[in-house]
Amino acid sequence: MESFIGFFEHIPSSYRTLILVTGFTFFWILENSLPAFTFRYNKWRHAALNMFFTLTTLIVNLGFAFVIISVADYTTVHRTGLLYLYPLPMWLHVILGLLLLDFIGAWLIHWIEHKIPLMWRFHIIHHTDTQVDVTTALRHHPGESVFRAVFTILAIWVAGTPVGVVMLYQTLSALFAQLTHANWHISPTVDRLIRYLFVSPNMHRVHHHYKQPLTDSNYGNIFSIWDRLWGTYREAEPESLIYGLDTHMDKQTHSRLGRLLLIPFKGDCPPPKI
């Protein structure tokens, strides 16, 4: 286990990029071969729009990278955080670390974004996609990327996770985002088995339904247990889902880069209904 975490602690950026590009390519091919929904759209144009937000997210993450690594190193050297309250074997430290990073750095901030009007205005961009596919995993306003980076730092501080666990989590998080957003057909039986512990494709698709209350459910990123524990888990037949957001269904709004970037700053942007 130590050598495994050590690998991620010193993993070159080129290795992480290769892992993520391979996953993205795999799901791109899979959703073209076994689509869950048939969309009438220019897939390449749709991908180009969403890929722009990959660039902005990368820039934001690079800006916070030094702080993230510094906080992780501090918790390791000074043994601060919940995971250092009691002596733990390495394997348990890693598992609990992944769980806490997922809860605070993914589920909690996602839930908060649906409750606080200012944050919701930025998160809207992710929900306005009416053709959810693997590229939708990349569609986050740069302002939202800042919120998520701050909560990642908070999660590291509270949990006390070393750099290796942080890098492992971020790699898994990106792969799961690709898995759960990809437009590929999965056996309902397999999907149901997955969601006992992990977020499955059909589980996350419910979150992208265009109307509440389903929009405000299934916030999980990797682990499905948080939605079950906090009562935000919902089920729906995939065939009944409509992607997008009922307040932003106009194609001119959700498919144009300039308008997407300006949505958080427009006065007519409706607040979340709590």
LUMSE-929218 format. One record per residue (C-alpha): z, y, x. Coordinates in Angstrom, 3 decimals, m for minus. Layout:
N
c3;c2;c1
Z;Y;X
...
end
This chain:
274
c3;c2;c1
0.000;0.000;0.000
0.842;2.403;2.835
m2.564;1.893;4.455
m4.260;2.388;1.067
m2.485;5.695;0.461
m3.052;6.600;4.099
m6.792;6.217;3.546
m6.725;8.750;0.691
m4.441;11.052;2.659
m7.114;11.431;5.314
m10.190;10.710;3.208
m13.160;12.811;4.361
m14.708;15.102;1.776
m17.984;13.245;2.237
m16.333;9.983;1.103
m14.886;11.555;m2.043
m18.221;13.172;m2.799
m19.979;9.831;m2.375
m17.525;8.124;m4.746
m17.957;10.775;m7.428
m21.741;11.020;m7.090
m22.014;7.227;m7.289
m19.896;7.184;m10.446
m21.886;10.028;m11.979
m25.199;8.307;m11.200
m23.961;4.990;m12.591
m22.927;6.508;m15.936
m26.090;8.635;m16.095
m28.170;5.467;m15.848
m25.889;3.548;m18.208
m26.015;6.143;m20.977
m29.791;6.209;m20.749
m29.948;2.424;m21.032
m27.203;1.842;m23.633
m26.607;5.131;m25.473
m23.816;5.403;m28.023
m25.567;8.281;m29.807
m29.216;9.300;m29.865
m29.497;12.975;m28.982
m32.666;15.006;m29.363
m32.342;17.292;m26.390
m33.688;18.050;m22.946
m31.225;16.012;m20.899
m32.132;17.693;m17.621
m31.746;21.222;m19.016
m28.449;20.220;m20.605
m27.305;18.762;m17.285
m28.324;21.890;m15.359
m26.184;24.067;m17.640
m23.130;21.836;m17.276
m23.650;21.354;m13.543
m23.283;25.115;m13.057
m19.657;24.747;m14.095
m19.249;22.026;m11.484
m20.025;24.638;m8.860
m17.497;27.115;m10.244
m14.836;24.398;m10.495
m15.525;23.403;m6.894
m15.084;27.004;m5.755
m11.789;27.344;m7.645
m10.495;24.022;m6.317
m11.400;24.959;m2.754
m9.482;28.180;m3.222
m6.373;26.263;m4.292
m6.796;23.351;m1.858
m4.553;24.852;0.829
m1.736;25.477;m1.662
m2.046;21.979;m3.148
m1.881;20.316;0.270
0.934;22.588;1.441
3.078;21.842;m1.618
2.437;18.095;m1.297
3.390;18.195;2.396
6.524;20.209;1.623
7.750;17.720;m0.972
7.174;14.867;1.473
8.905;16.498;4.439
11.870;17.835;2.445
11.937;14.904;m0.011
12.009;17.139;m3.077
10.890;16.205;m6.566
11.844;13.656;m9.208
10.495;10.724;m7.206
13.014;11.371;m4.437
16.079;11.309;m6.674
16.419;7.570;m5.994
14.996;5.392;m3.219
11.783;3.811;m4.475
9.461;1.217;m2.954
6.099;2.653;m2.024
4.185;0.906;m4.817
6.537;2.312;m7.481
6.423;5.784;m5.930
2.624;5.698;m6.174
2.526;4.466;m9.782
5.141;6.935;m11.004
3.436;9.681;m9.020
0.116;8.990;m10.729
1.826;8.973;m14.118
3.580;12.303;m13.546
0.461;13.953;m12.143
m1.461;12.754;m15.177
1.187;13.938;m17.625
1.821;17.427;m16.205
m1.474;18.143;m14.468
m3.741;16.808;m17.229
m2.138;15.964;m20.599
0.392;18.806;m20.754
m1.959;21.590;m19.676
m4.627;20.234;m22.033
m2.166;20.284;m24.945
m1.043;23.806;m24.038
m4.652;24.998;m23.917
m4.993;23.989;m27.557
m1.843;25.919;m28.517
m1.931;29.204;m26.578
m4.718;31.558;m27.756
m5.505;32.971;m24.294
m5.938;29.524;m22.772
m7.829;28.228;m25.788
m10.445;30.970;m25.379
m11.362;29.496;m21.991
m11.089;25.859;m23.067
m13.524;26.464;m25.932
m16.439;26.185;m23.507
m15.721;22.499;m22.968
m15.621;21.845;m26.706
m18.824;23.696;m27.585
m21.019;20.933;m26.160
m22.793;19.307;m29.105
m24.366;16.575;m26.970
m21.425;15.058;m25.123
m22.555;13.006;m22.136
m21.427;12.387;m18.569
m22.261;15.993;m17.591
m19.800;17.311;m20.203
m17.011;16.117;m17.905
m18.047;18.974;m15.609
m18.185;21.695;m18.272
m15.095;23.855;m17.717
m14.958;27.632;m17.582
m13.780;28.854;m14.144
m10.801;30.458;m15.878
m9.753;27.073;m17.216
m10.171;25.578;m13.749
m7.552;28.059;m12.535
m5.106;26.975;m15.270
m5.562;23.333;m14.351
m5.172;23.969;m10.615
m1.878;25.787;m11.252
m0.567;22.892;m13.339
m1.669;20.421;m10.668
0.480;22.330;m8.186
3.348;22.331;m10.689
2.983;18.571;m11.162
3.089;17.946;m7.410
6.198;20.113;m7.060
8.055;18.506;m9.952
7.086;14.936;m9.083
7.203;15.070;m5.299
3.893;13.381;m4.559
2.451;13.123;m1.043
m1.101;14.195;m0.226
m2.435;10.624;m0.344
m1.261;10.130;m3.931
m2.652;13.532;m4.931
m6.074;12.709;m3.477
m6.023;9.284;m5.132
m5.148;10.835;m8.482
m7.829;13.512;m8.270
m10.456;10.884;m7.436
m9.386;8.662;m10.335
m9.191;11.670;m12.640
m12.789;12.652;m11.941
m14.023;9.080;m12.409
m12.172;8.723;m15.708
m13.636;12.014;m16.926
m17.101;10.589;m16.252
m16.205;7.295;m17.934
m14.788;8.849;m21.114
m17.482;11.497;m21.598
m20.523;9.336;m20.834
m22.729;8.659;m23.854
m22.759;4.883;m23.497
m22.138;2.150;m26.010
m19.058;0.066;m25.386
m17.929;m2.967;m27.329
m15.251;m1.922;m29.875
m13.138;m4.889;m28.795
m13.274;m3.913;m25.124
m12.660;m0.273;m25.976
m9.566;m1.172;m27.990
m8.192;m3.285;m25.154
m8.700;m0.449;m22.670
m6.875;2.123;m24.780
m3.593;0.184;m24.788
m2.964;1.749;m21.374
m5.935;3.909;m20.436
m8.060;6.507;m22.200
m11.175;4.753;m23.491
m14.582;6.303;m24.297
m14.186;5.973;m28.068
m10.661;7.330;m27.898
m11.766;10.495;m26.114
m14.804;10.948;m28.346
m12.407;11.613;m31.217
m11.128;14.650;m29.295
m14.656;16.103;m29.261
m15.064;16.019;m33.051
m15.996;19.487;m34.234
m13.136;19.980;m36.707
m9.377;19.822;m36.730
m7.160;17.876;m36.838
m9.180;15.456;m34.688
m9.997;18.204;m32.181
m6.263;18.496;m31.572
m5.692;14.851;m30.660
m6.179;12.395;m27.794
m5.557;14.858;m24.981
m5.158;12.122;m22.351
m7.085;11.997;m19.120
m6.305;8.637;m17.501
m3.341;7.133;m19.362
m3.327;6.816;m23.150
0.448;6.429;m23.337
1.096;10.192;m23.473
m0.746;10.622;m26.760
1.084;7.644;m28.221
4.470;8.937;m27.041
3.946;12.490;m28.312
2.275;11.583;m31.599
m1.149;13.034;m30.804
m3.021;9.726;m30.830
m5.737;9.445;m33.497
m8.480;6.969;m34.313
m11.859;7.483;m35.995
m15.076;5.537;m36.282
m17.540;6.806;m33.651
m20.296;6.995;m36.279
m18.283;9.561;m38.238
m17.921;12.006;m35.358
m19.845;15.249;m34.924
m19.638;16.889;m31.525
m19.069;20.580;m30.929
m16.716;23.170;m32.393
m17.045;24.360;m35.989
m16.619;28.014;m34.927
m19.379;27.810;m32.296
m22.137;25.617;m33.689
m24.888;28.193;m33.139
m27.265;26.844;m30.482
m27.698;30.311;m28.979
m23.972;30.348;m28.265
m23.295;26.876;m26.901
m26.459;26.388;m24.835
m26.771;29.686;m22.957
m24.849;30.192;m19.742
m24.232;33.914;m20.100
m22.845;33.578;m23.607
m20.617;30.655;m22.615
m19.104;32.614;m19.743
m18.373;35.570;m22.034
m16.807;33.611;m24.920
m13.188;34.083;m23.657
m13.660;37.857;m23.539
m15.199;38.387;m26.968
m13.027;39.880;m29.670
m14.370;37.550;m32.344
m13.158;34.432;m30.573
m10.848;32.718;m33.101
m7.403;31.564;m31.944
m6.381;27.909;m32.277
m4.876;26.874;m35.591
m1.457;25.484;m34.790
end
